[in-house]
Amino acid sequence: MTDPVLATASILDPLADRYVSWLRLSAESTVDTSDERPELVRAMPMVLRIEKADPPSRAALLAAAASSAIAVCLDPLAAPGQPWHDEVHAWMCGRIRKVSRRARGAHWAAVQDLPGVTVARDGAEVRSLLPGLVVETPKVLSRLQISGSELPEDPSPAALPDAVPVLWLNPDAAMTVGKAAAQVGHATMLAAALLHADGKGADLADWAEAGFPCTVRKADPARWRSLHPGDDPAHAWRSKRVVAVRDAGFTEVDPGTITVITQWPA
């Protein structure tokens, strides 16, 4: 019997196909949207649960965001012929935009009725939703704020766990928690896409079975330099098992900025 994750994983092929070429584009090209029609722009909404009285830690919230994004993409409902497939595939073939919003209380409860996947990590919860047209964002979602909440850096990060991918944030790119959530969501999607393209289906299936666990940390400058894929991202993946997220630069960071580098466990 085919593993359900592997039956769905071909939906990630457009990401793997353009990974290297995207990293090699000029910075000006990453932000060029002249090929898009505004009414057809698609995005994945990500809802971050940030309760006023008991907010989560930043690292836990970002880990939950990273896991929930890839969980939507590889959910059995996104497999060919299933209800989510067409929406996820259409989004995957364009820019993989994500829009992070914050919710608490009744607003958080309300978004549970929208199609998506909620992931909890160490007291933090994020629900990533089925991607769709931005102009068709439902009111229950559009009423949630995109900006305005921030979480402090974790004062004393826990030790890195074994055999779990680490998502290293760029130490020189200041990002709000919402922006960072979108970036780590990109990171898990790209890692899964390259695993599938590289024939590492067993690794991908094991990761999915465990719930796509990952750890998010801010890199120090020396680690960032050592992991950076440079001019040969394909070789960096083969030799060091690192995957870079390059942002278009629509918000918060400059066009072409590498925001996250994923280090896949040896």
Secondary structure, 3 states (H helix, E strand, C coil): CCCHHHHHHHHHHHHHHHHHHHHHCCHHHHCCCCCCCHHHCEEEEEEEECCCCCCCCHHHHHHHHHHHHHHHHCCHHHCCCCCCHHHHHHHHCCCCCEEEEEECHHHHHHHCCCCEEEEEECCEEEEEECCEEHHHCCHHHHCCCCCCCCCCCCCCCCCCCCCCCEEEECCCCCCCHHHHHHHHHHHHHHHHHHHHHCCCHHHHHHHHHCCCCCEEEECCHHHHHHHCCCCCHHHHHHHHCEEEEECCCCCCCCCCCEEEEEECCC
